[in-house]
Amino acid sequence: MATWAMASHGRWAWLTVALTLTILAPSPTVGIFLQGTETSYARFPKWDACTNATFSFEFRTTQSEGLLMYADDGGRFDFFQQMMHTGGRIRLILNIVNGRDGRVQIDVGRSVNDGHWHRVVIRRHRMETTLLVDGVSDSRSSFGSDFNFGNTESNSEMFIGGLPNEMHDNIHQLALPSALYKTRFRGSIRNVIYGNCTCQRTRGRMIEGVGVTVRPREACDVRDPCRRGCLCVSGDTEPTCDCTELKCVTGECVGVFIFRP
């Protein structure tokens, strides 16, 4: 009888430990998930894409092609369109000069539709624009007299995964109307980060969306442990702090280190 009681107690003890570890184990985080329906999109704040700006995000999908992001100057000439293309490549098409003859195309990466997280960065340096995909980059230059991206008052917000269907009624307000008819993105997005004309980046938060779920939230939305001057970066289960911009000197960033709190 005593032996049975001890064995039973041992089993309950192991069960308690297992349940405790399950509860304490970090749960995976996603960010936002776009369903890829005929109406789905996510609207983010405007990107002040000045001559030294950056914009980046991470995505995960198994979709072969789809619109990743779009922003323009309110229907005149300037636009940025980024999409997944044949073979799992990332294609960036942009125009940042007055007139419609300044279009530039950059293709980088391959097989990014493998269900893993991939990071995309758009980086401006006056007439030169660089596209980075998982650290692999290519650059193109635009030729003209004006390299400003519209103006912040009339520019559109940043759209990820698609455009609102109501834009069909005002298609003349799009600098690149064909963006409205691109395949919508189905997959997850996290770490949407803006570099708006300063050497210190900020995290972007979705304004609104259709066909979008936000559970489970990405790690930095659950907990931001980073001190002032450091950028919170969401990982699969925990946030990390990127302090490469802790010190900004005349528009340049010095001091490079990343720590996990």
TORFILO-972323 format. One line per field, with one value per atom (N, C-alpha, C): residue number from 1; x, y, z. Coordinates in steps of 0.02 Angstrom, whole numbers. Example, Ala and Ser with C-alpha at 12.3 -4.5 7.8 and 13.67 -1.06 7.14 Angstrom:
% TORFILO-972323
n = [1, 1, 1, 2, 2, 2]
u = [660, 615, 660, 642, 684, 645]
v = [-284, -225, -165, -112, -53, 2]
w = [390, 390, 390, 354, 357, 394]
This chain:
% TORFILO-972323
n = [1, 1, 1, 2, 2, 2, 3, 3, 3, 4, 4, 4, 5, 5, 5, 6, 6, 6, 7, 7, 7, 8, 8, 8, 9, 9, 9, 10, 10, 10, 11, 11, 11, 12, 12, 12, 13, 13, 13, 14, 14, 14, 15, 15, 15, 16, 16, 16, 17, 17, 17, 18, 18, 18, 19, 19, 19, 20, 20, 20, 21, 21, 21, 22, 22, 22, 23, 23, 23, 24, 24, 24, 25, 25, 25, 26, 26, 26, 27, 27, 27, 28, 28, 28, 29, 29, 29, 30, 30, 30, 31, 31, 31, 32, 32, 32, 33, 33, 33, 34, 34, 34, 35, 35, 35, 36, 36, 36, 37, 37, 37, 38, 38, 38, 39, 39, 39, 40, 40, 40, 41, 41, 41, 42, 42, 42, 43, 43, 43, 44, 44, 44, 45, 45, 45, 46, 46, 46, 47, 47, 47, 48, 48, 48, 49, 49, 49, 50, 50, 50, 51, 51, 51, 52, 52, 52, 53, 53, 53, 54, 54, 54, 55, 55, 55, 56, 56, 56, 57, 57, 57, 58, 58, 58, 59, 59, 59, 60, 60, 60, 61, 61, 61, 62, 62, 62, 63, 63, 63, 64, 64, 64, 65, 65, 65, 66, 66, 66, 67, 67, 67, 68, 68, 68, 69, 69, 69, 70, 70, 70, 71, 71, 71, 72, 72, 72, 73, 73, 73, 74, 74, 74, 75, 75, 75, 76, 76, 76, 77, 77, 77, 78, 78, 78, 79, 79, 79, 80, 80, 80, 81, 81, 81, 82, 82, 82, 83, 83, 83, 84, 84, 84, 85, 85, 85, 86, 86, 86, 87, 87, 87, 88, 88, 88, 89, 89, 89, 90, 90, 90, 91, 91, 91, 92, 92, 92, 93, 93, 93, 94, 94, 94, 95, 95, 95, 96, 96, 96, 97, 97, 97, 98, 98, 98, 99, 99, 99, 100, 100, 100, 101, 101, 101, 102, 102, 102, 103, 103, 103, 104, 104, 104, 105, 105, 105, 106, 106, 106, 107, 107, 107, 108, 108, 108, 109, 109, 109, 110, 110, 110, 111, 111, 111, 112, 112, 112, 113, 113, 113, 114, 114, 114, 115, 115, 115, 116, 116, 116, 117, 117, 117, 118, 118, 118, 119, 119, 119, 120, 120, 120, 121, 121, 121, 122, 122, 122, 123, 123, 123, 124, 124, 124, 125, 125, 125, 126, 126, 126, 127, 127, 127, 128, 128, 128, 129, 129, 129, 130, 130, 130, 131, 131, 131, 132, 132, 132, 133, 133, 133, 134, 134, 134, 135, 135, 135, 136, 136, 136, 137, 137, 137, 138, 138, 138, 139, 139, 139, 140, 140, 140, 141, 141, 141, 142, 142, 142, 143, 143, 143, 144, 144, 144, 145, 145, 145, 146, 146, 146, 147, 147, 147, 148, 148, 148, 149, 149, 149, 150, 150, 150, 151, 151, 151, 152, 152, 152, 153, 153, 153, 154, 154, 154, 155, 155, 155, 156, 156, 156, 157, 157, 157, 158, 158, 158, 159, 159, 159, 160, 160, 160, 161, 161, 161, 162, 162, 162, 163, 163, 163, 164, 164, 164, 165, 165, 165, 166, 166, 166, 167, 167, 167, 168, 168, 168, 169, 169, 169, 170, 170, 170, 171, 171, 171, 172, 172, 172, 173, 173, 173, 174, 174, 174, 175, 175, 175, 176, 176, 176, 177, 177, 177, 178, 178, 178, 179, 179, 179, 180, 180, 180, 181, 181, 181, 182, 182, 182, 183, 183, 183, 184, 184, 184, 185, 185, 185, 186, 186, 186, 187, 187, 187, 188, 188, 188, 189, 189, 189, 190, 190, 190, 191, 191, 191, 192, 192, 192, 193, 193, 193, 194, 194, 194, 195, 195, 195, 196, 196, 196, 197, 197, 197, 198, 198, 198, 199, 199, 199, 200, 200, 200, 201, 201, 201, 202, 202, 202, 203, 203, 203, 204, 204, 204, 205, 205, 205, 206, 206, 206, 207, 207, 207, 208, 208, 208, 209, 209, 209, 210, 210, 210, 211, 211, 211, 212, 212, 212, 213, 213, 213, 214, 214, 214, 215, 215, 215, 216, 216, 216, 217, 217, 217, 218, 218, 218, 219, 219, 219, 220, 220, 220, 221, 221, 221, 222, 222, 222, 223, 223, 223, 224, 224, 224, 225, 225, 225, 226, 226, 226, 227, 227, 227, 228, 228, 228, 229, 229, 229, 230, 230, 230, 231, 231, 231, 232, 232, 232, 233, 233, 233, 234, 234, 234, 235, 235, 235, 236, 236, 236, 237, 237, 237, 238, 238, 238, 239, 239, 239, 240, 240, 240, 241, 241, 241, 242, 242, 242, 243, 243, 243, 244, 244, 244, 245, 245, 245, 246, 246, 246, 247, 247, 247, 248, 248, 248, 249, 249, 249, 250, 250, 250, 251, 251, 251, 252, 252, 252, 253, 253, 253, 254, 254, 254, 255, 255, 255, 256, 256, 256, 257, 257, 257, 258, 258, 258, 259, 259, 259, 260, 260, 260, 261, 261, 261]
u = [42, 0, 44, 95, 141, 178, 197, 233, 190, 125, 79, 70, 65, 56, 117, 177, 237, 241, 224, 225, 176, 115, 64, 86, 116, 140, 194, 237, 290, 263, 211, 181, 150, 114, 84, 136, 192, 246, 274, 286, 312, 261, 197, 145, 143, 150, 150, 209, 268, 327, 317, 289, 278, 230, 175, 127, 157, 198, 230, 277, 317, 362, 325, 268, 227, 201, 178, 151, 205, 265, 319, 356, 350, 386, 361, 406, 385, 341, 287, 243, 265, 257, 278, 236, 268, 233, 232, 184, 174, 180, 144, 137, 68, 64, 0, -2, -61, -69, -120, -100, -145, -173, -238, -272, -268, -248, -241, -307, -360, -425, -428, -485, -492, -496, -505, -511, -458, -413, -367, -311, -293, -237, -224, -166, -150, -124, -152, -131, -85, -27, 23, 34, 66, 79, 120, 118, 157, 232, 267, 340, 368, 405, 438, 501, 493, 547, 593, 625, 671, 735, 784, 842, 890, 877, 919, 875, 816, 767, 776, 747, 745, 676, 658, 596, 610, 590, 604, 549, 545, 498, 520, 490, 501, 435, 439, 379, 392, 337, 340, 280, 292, 238, 260, 210, 223, 192, 169, 137, 190, 174, 223, 231, 178, 184, 130, 142, 94, 123, 79, 100, 121, 182, 207, 193, 212, 201, 190, 156, 145, 135, 166, 156, 169, 133, 145, 135, 140, 137, 68, 17, -51, -78, -43, -69, -32, 26, 63, 113, 175, 226, 261, 273, 317, 281, 316, 288, 343, 327, 366, 318, 334, 295, 343, 328, 370, 326, 348, 307, 351, 321, 353, 340, 392, 387, 404, 400, 413, 480, 479, 539, 553, 505, 515, 564, 569, 612, 573, 609, 578, 593, 540, 547, 523, 567, 550, 548, 491, 484, 471, 505, 498, 508, 481, 494, 499, 554, 564, 583, 576, 591, 527, 524, 466, 459, 398, 385, 381, 358, 345, 400, 455, 509, 566, 557, 611, 603, 563, 549, 612, 623, 680, 655, 687, 668, 729, 719, 772, 745, 780, 761, 815, 795, 844, 812, 854, 831, 802, 788, 755, 727, 674, 642, 625, 602, 583, 514, 482, 416, 422, 473, 487, 457, 415, 384, 427, 486, 530, 528, 552, 554, 609, 593, 642, 637, 693, 695, 709, 669, 675, 688, 735, 752, 755, 722, 730, 770, 824, 868, 881, 869, 880, 944, 979, 1036, 1036, 998, 987, 962, 1000, 977, 981, 1015, 1024, 976, 945, 901, 928, 931, 957, 902, 897, 852, 894, 880, 914, 864, 880, 840, 885, 874, 916, 990, 1005, 1074, 1104, 1070, 1094, 1064, 1105, 1081, 1095, 1056, 1069, 1044, 1075, 1058, 1047, 1006, 995, 992, 1009, 1008, 953, 921, 871, 902, 886, 916, 863, 874, 827, 850, 806, 825, 794, 747, 713, 710, 741, 742, 698, 657, 611, 551, 528, 470, 407, 377, 316, 325, 272, 277, 233, 250, 217, 143, 122, 51, 7, 29, -12, 5, 62, 81, 30, 26, -18, 13, -29, -2, 35, 68, 101, 51, 41, -4, 36, 19, 53, 3, 20, -21, -75, -91, -144, -166, -213, -241, -316, -345, -417, -457, -510, -551, -584, -596, -628, -586, -522, -479, -499, -539, -564, -603, -636, -676, -633, -570, -526, -458, -459, -397, -348, -374, -330, -286, -302, -262, -203, -193, -137, -85, -22, 31, 45, 31, 39, -25, -76, -141, -139, -91, -88, -77, -53, -43, -108, -163, -228, -249, -220, -241, -190, -139, -90, -120, -94, -115, -101, -149, -141, -97, -60, -13, -49, -30, -55, 5, 8, 63, 70, 125, 136, 186, 176, 220, 238, 301, 322, 380, 397, 453, 450, 393, 387, 423, 477, 521, 535, 526, 535, 600, 635, 689, 670, 639, 611, 657, 707, 751, 794, 796, 840, 881, 931, 971, 941, 884, 851, 786, 782, 723, 669, 607, 550, 507, 473, 428, 362, 336, 272, 216, 159, 101, 44, 10, -44, -100, -123, -178, -245, -254, -314, -302, -346, -338, -401, -403, -459, -430, -463, -436, -370, -364, -301, -315, -273, -276, -212, -217, -159, -145, -165, -152, -120, -67, -33, 8, 13, 50, 125, 160, 233, 264, 325, 356, 362, 379, 388, 323, 267, 201, 179, 205, 190, 233, 297, 344, 401, 411, 466, 515, 570, 616, 673, 670, 728, 731, 790, 798, 794, 788, 781, 841, 827, 880, 892, 862, 869, 803, 809, 751, 733, 670, 646, 635, 662, 656, 626, 570, 535, 569, 580, 604, 546, 560, 507, 471, 507, 475, 489, 546, 566, 589, 584, 612, 687, 722, 791, 796, 851, 860, 919, 905, 956, 977, 1038, 1062, 1113, 1110, 1157, 1148, 1090, 1077, 1073, 1107, 1106, 1136, 1185, 1215, 1210, 1180, 1175, 1217, 1262, 1308, 1302, 1277, 1269, 1237, 1184, 1148, 1177, 1235, 1265, 1259, 1259, 1251, 1317, 1335, 1396, 1380, 1423, 1413, 1368, 1395, 1355, 1355, 1298, 1291, 1218, 1206, 1138, 1139, 1091, 1089, 1020, 1018, 956, 941, 886, 871, 855]
v = [-60, 0, 63, 62, 119, 129, 71, 74, 106, 86, 114, 190, 210, 281, 322, 293, 329, 336, 282, 284, 334, 334, 381, 453, 464, 531, 553, 506, 523, 543, 506, 523, 593, 608, 674, 729, 714, 764, 780, 727, 738, 775, 759, 793, 868, 882, 952, 990, 959, 990, 1003, 954, 961, 1017, 1022, 1075, 1143, 1147, 1210, 1233, 1186, 1204, 1226, 1194, 1213, 1284, 1301, 1368, 1421, 1405, 1454, 1460, 1410, 1412, 1470, 1507, 1562, 1537, 1573, 1553, 1588, 1556, 1587, 1648, 1698, 1760, 1766, 1802, 1807, 1879, 1925, 1992, 1999, 2024, 2026, 1973, 1944, 1894, 1919, 1925, 1946, 1884, 1882, 1822, 1814, 1866, 1860, 1856, 1882, 1881, 1939, 1944, 1996, 2066, 2070, 2136, 2150, 2104, 2112, 2161, 2199, 2245, 2269, 2298, 2331, 2400, 2450, 2519, 2540, 2566, 2590, 2665, 2699, 2771, 2787, 2850, 2873, 2863, 2847, 2844, 2908, 2945, 3005, 2984, 2966, 2935, 2988, 3026, 3078, 3047, 3087, 3063, 3019, 3011, 2966, 2919, 2903, 2865, 2789, 2751, 2678, 2654, 2596, 2562, 2487, 2452, 2380, 2342, 2278, 2234, 2162, 2117, 2045, 2013, 1961, 1927, 1851, 1814, 1741, 1717, 1677, 1654, 1593, 1558, 1505, 1523, 1584, 1609, 1622, 1607, 1615, 1687, 1728, 1798, 1838, 1902, 1944, 2012, 2061, 2129, 2134, 2157, 2166, 2236, 2287, 2355, 2403, 2459, 2511, 2578, 2629, 2698, 2744, 2800, 2847, 2919, 2965, 3036, 3065, 3023, 3046, 3048, 3015, 3008, 3047, 3076, 3113, 3067, 3065, 3026, 2975, 2994, 2955, 2896, 2840, 2781, 2732, 2689, 2630, 2570, 2519, 2458, 2399, 2357, 2299, 2237, 2185, 2125, 2064, 2007, 1943, 1925, 1901, 1888, 1815, 1795, 1726, 1701, 1640, 1611, 1633, 1667, 1689, 1746, 1788, 1847, 1907, 1955, 2018, 2071, 2102, 2154, 2220, 2270, 2338, 2381, 2414, 2462, 2530, 2580, 2646, 2701, 2759, 2820, 2877, 2912, 2966, 3031, 3034, 3096, 3121, 3186, 3214, 3186, 3167, 3136, 3061, 3030, 2958, 2917, 2948, 2912, 2892, 2903, 2888, 2823, 2777, 2714, 2671, 2641, 2598, 2532, 2477, 2411, 2376, 2346, 2308, 2240, 2186, 2118, 2088, 2060, 2030, 1968, 1918, 1860, 1805, 1750, 1694, 1647, 1613, 1563, 1591, 1653, 1682, 1660, 1618, 1591, 1522, 1511, 1445, 1436, 1483, 1476, 1499, 1527, 1554, 1630, 1660, 1733, 1761, 1815, 1850, 1925, 1958, 2031, 2070, 2121, 2164, 2235, 2268, 2338, 2379, 2437, 2487, 2544, 2562, 2614, 2666, 2729, 2784, 2821, 2842, 2887, 2933, 2988, 3035, 2998, 2999, 2969, 2893, 2864, 2792, 2759, 2705, 2665, 2594, 2567, 2499, 2455, 2395, 2344, 2288, 2272, 2217, 2164, 2101, 2044, 1995, 1988, 1944, 1961, 2025, 2048, 2051, 2023, 2026, 2088, 2128, 2193, 2205, 2251, 2278, 2350, 2391, 2463, 2487, 2539, 2572, 2647, 2686, 2758, 2786, 2840, 2876, 2941, 2960, 3019, 3072, 3131, 3186, 3244, 3292, 3352, 3354, 3309, 3310, 3239, 3227, 3160, 3155, 3205, 3202, 3159, 3122, 3078, 3117, 3151, 3190, 3238, 3244, 3282, 3248, 3258, 3220, 3236, 3294, 3312, 3272, 3265, 3232, 3159, 3135, 3065, 3018, 2958, 2907, 2876, 2840, 2798, 2739, 2700, 2639, 2582, 2548, 2491, 2427, 2378, 2313, 2259, 2218, 2160, 2172, 2235, 2252, 2324, 2345, 2413, 2409, 2460, 2459, 2459, 2420, 2415, 2480, 2524, 2588, 2631, 2614, 2652, 2642, 2591, 2583, 2644, 2678, 2737, 2799, 2796, 2854, 2831, 2792, 2761, 2814, 2873, 2927, 2953, 2934, 2956, 2909, 2860, 2815, 2832, 2839, 2852, 2791, 2732, 2668, 2628, 2642, 2610, 2533, 2504, 2431, 2398, 2435, 2406, 2382, 2412, 2394, 2324, 2298, 2234, 2178, 2192, 2141, 2089, 2028, 1975, 1997, 1987, 2007, 1957, 1985, 1944, 1904, 1841, 1799, 1775, 1796, 1777, 1824, 1818, 1856, 1912, 1966, 2025, 2044, 2062, 2088, 2137, 2171, 2218, 2268, 2302, 2357, 2418, 2439, 2489, 2546, 2607, 2667, 2703, 2726, 2773, 2836, 2883, 2943, 3002, 3005, 3064, 3075, 3029, 3035, 2971, 2973, 2913, 2866, 2883, 2840, 2813, 2747, 2714, 2706, 2697, 2687, 2630, 2597, 2543, 2572, 2544, 2566, 2522, 2552, 2515, 2521, 2466, 2465, 2513, 2554, 2599, 2562, 2524, 2484, 2434, 2385, 2334, 2295, 2260, 2217, 2148, 2095, 2028, 2018, 2047, 2044, 2018, 1974, 1952, 1973, 1989, 2014, 1971, 1909, 1863, 1799, 1774, 1804, 1864, 1913, 1974, 1960, 2005, 1996, 2015, 1991, 1994, 2065, 2114, 2182, 2216, 2191, 2217, 2188, 2129, 2099, 2130, 2140, 2167, 2203, 2266, 2305, 2320, 2282, 2290, 2340, 2374, 2412, 2482, 2502, 2569, 2622, 2683, 2738, 2741, 2748, 2750, 2683, 2630, 2563, 2543, 2505, 2484, 2413, 2401, 2333, 2295, 2235, 2192, 2126, 2108, 2046, 1985, 1935, 1870, 1821, 1757, 1707, 1701, 1709, 1702, 1761, 1795, 1849, 1910, 1969, 2029, 2036, 2069, 2089, 2164, 2193, 2265, 2282, 2320, 2342, 2413, 2419, 2484, 2514, 2497, 2525, 2600, 2626, 2697, 2733, 2706, 2737, 2807, 2816, 2882, 2904, 2962, 2990, 3052, 3054, 3111, 3137, 3197, 3231, 3186, 3152, 3110, 3041, 3027, 2961, 2925, 2859, 2820, 2786, 2790, 2758, 2715, 2666, 2621, 2564, 2506, 2451, 2393, 2377, 2318, 2299, 2235, 2209, 2165, 2175, 2132, 2102, 2045, 2011, 2021, 2056, 2070, 2007]
w = [0, 0, 0, 43, 46, -19, -50, -114, -168, -170, -220, -209, -146, -129, -151, -140, -159, -235, -272, -345, -372, -341, -363, -351, -292, -275, -325, -344, -392, -459, -482, -547, -545, -490, -484, -481, -449, -444, -514, -554, -622, -665, -656, -694, -676, -611, -589, -620, -620, -649, -723, -759, -831, -846, -807, -818, -804, -751, -734, -789, -817, -871, -933, -946, -1004, -996, -936, -924, -928, -902, -900, -966, -1010, -1074, -1117, -1150, -1193, -1249, -1262, -1317, -1380, -1438, -1501, -1516, -1546, -1564, -1640, -1666, -1738, -1763, -1733, -1760, -1790, -1852, -1885, -1940, -1949, -2001, -2051, -2114, -2167, -2201, -2209, -2233, -2309, -2345, -2417, -2454, -2425, -2458, -2509, -2544, -2595, -2565, -2500, -2468, -2415, -2403, -2346, -2360, -2309, -2310, -2239, -2228, -2164, -2179, -2144, -2153, -2096, -2114, -2065, -2076, -2029, -2037, -2099, -2118, -2176, -2163, -2216, -2214, -2242, -2202, -2225, -2262, -2325, -2363, -2392, -2348, -2369, -2397, -2412, -2449, -2408, -2343, -2304, -2261, -2286, -2247, -2257, -2210, -2216, -2196, -2221, -2202, -2204, -2152, -2150, -2115, -2129, -2094, -2106, -2069, -2079, -2100, -2141, -2163, -2166, -2163, -2168, -2208, -2259, -2302, -2342, -2370, -2418, -2486, -2491, -2552, -2606, -2668, -2722, -2744, -2740, -2758, -2722, -2714, -2679, -2663, -2655, -2639, -2566, -2555, -2486, -2460, -2497, -2472, -2530, -2515, -2565, -2530, -2558, -2536, -2595, -2598, -2652, -2629, -2676, -2661, -2668, -2668, -2674, -2744, -2791, -2859, -2912, -2896, -2947, -2982, -2958, -2992, -2947, -2884, -2841, -2809, -2806, -2773, -2755, -2707, -2690, -2691, -2729, -2728, -2720, -2671, -2658, -2659, -2695, -2699, -2707, -2690, -2703, -2776, -2810, -2881, -2895, -2957, -2978, -2950, -2923, -2895, -2824, -2793, -2724, -2718, -2770, -2768, -2743, -2716, -2695, -2749, -2773, -2824, -2796, -2800, -2781, -2844, -2855, -2910, -2879, -2902, -2871, -2922, -2906, -2943, -2893, -2892, -2844, -2878, -2944, -2980, -3014, -3027, -3060, -3130, -3149, -3213, -3207, -3259, -3257, -3290, -3307, -3341, -3295, -3230, -3183, -3146, -3174, -3140, -3135, -3077, -3064, -3035, -3054, -3029, -2999, -2940, -2907, -2887, -2905, -2886, -2842, -2785, -2738, -2706, -2691, -2653, -2697, -2664, -2698, -2645, -2663, -2619, -2550, -2548, -2484, -2461, -2500, -2482, -2453, -2411, -2382, -2313, -2290, -2225, -2167, -2182, -2130, -2131, -2077, -2073, -2117, -2153, -2195, -2182, -2184, -2170, -2234, -2245, -2304, -2281, -2313, -2296, -2360, -2359, -2413, -2383, -2416, -2390, -2445, -2428, -2475, -2458, -2511, -2504, -2565, -2559, -2614, -2677, -2731, -2793, -2794, -2744, -2742, -2693, -2715, -2672, -2668, -2609, -2598, -2570, -2596, -2571, -2540, -2477, -2443, -2424, -2438, -2419, -2382, -2317, -2276, -2283, -2288, -2291, -2360, -2410, -2480, -2512, -2546, -2569, -2643, -2670, -2737, -2737, -2778, -2778, -2850, -2855, -2919, -2906, -2957, -2952, -2995, -2971, -3009, -3034, -3094, -3124, -3136, -3109, -3115, -3073, -3063, -3026, -2956, -2942, -2878, -2851, -2793, -2764, -2702, -2690, -2633, -2649, -2600, -2609, -2591, -2641, -2629, -2571, -2530, -2468, -2415, -2353, -2300, -2293, -2316, -2310, -2358, -2420, -2470, -2483, -2457, -2468, -2436, -2463, -2436, -2373, -2336, -2283, -2315, -2273, -2296, -2293, -2350, -2353, -2359, -2319, -2321, -2338, -2387, -2404, -2455, -2470, -2517, -2507, -2548, -2544, -2531, -2497, -2484, -2549, -2550, -2611, -2630, -2580, -2597, -2642, -2650, -2695, -2768, -2782, -2850, -2872, -2825, -2841, -2850, -2829, -2835, -2862, -2914, -2938, -2964, -2982, -3005, -2949, -2886, -2830, -2817, -2861, -2855, -2908, -2888, -2936, -2978, -2952, -2988, -2981, -3023, -3016, -3018, -3053, -3059, -2991, -2941, -2874, -2844, -2865, -2838, -2859, -2913, -2940, -2928, -2889, -2873, -2825, -2829, -2783, -2711, -2668, -2598, -2560, -2514, -2475, -2421, -2416, -2362, -2321, -2259, -2216, -2157, -2121, -2059, -2070, -2033, -2036, -1964, -1954, -1888, -1898, -1844, -1843, -1902, -1907, -1955, -1925, -1957, -1927, -1976, -1952, -1992, -1974, -2025, -2016, -2052, -2016, -2047, -2041, -2083, -2088, -2026, -1981, -1923, -1917, -1873, -1865, -1813, -1786, -1737, -1766, -1771, -1800, -1748, -1772, -1728, -1754, -1708, -1727, -1752, -1807, -1833, -1807, -1793, -1769, -1819, -1831, -1879, -1858, -1905, -1892, -1895, -1949, -1956, -2012, -2017, -2069, -2080, -2136, -2153, -2169, -2144, -2155, -2121, -2060, -2023, -1953, -1928, -1858, -1824, -1759, -1722, -1660, -1662, -1607, -1636, -1603, -1545, -1566, -1520, -1535, -1539, -1575, -1578, -1512, -1501, -1435, -1407, -1449, -1424, -1406, -1432, -1412, -1346, -1330, -1265, -1210, -1226, -1175, -1211, -1193, -1220, -1164, -1159, -1103, -1117, -1174, -1197, -1167, -1148, -1120, -1175, -1154, -1201, -1248, -1312, -1362, -1395, -1369, -1398, -1432, -1485, -1523, -1505, -1489, -1473, -1538, -1542, -1601, -1580, -1610, -1591, -1620, -1576, -1599, -1599, -1607, -1610, -1544, -1489, -1423, -1377, -1385, -1340, -1379, -1348, -1380, -1367, -1413, -1402, -1410, -1388, -1392, -1437, -1489, -1536, -1516, -1492, -1467, -1514, -1578, -1626, -1634, -1613, -1622, -1554, -1505, -1439, -1440, -1484, -1490, -1563, -1574, -1641, -1645, -1693, -1701, -1772, -1779, -1844, -1896, -1876, -1923, -1933, -1902, -1908, -1841, -1843, -1782, -1764, -1701, -1678, -1618, -1605, -1549, -1570, -1583, -1609, -1560, -1533, -1492, -1486, -1480, -1471, -1409, -1365, -1306, -1297, -1265, -1250, -1176, -1159, -1089, -1050]
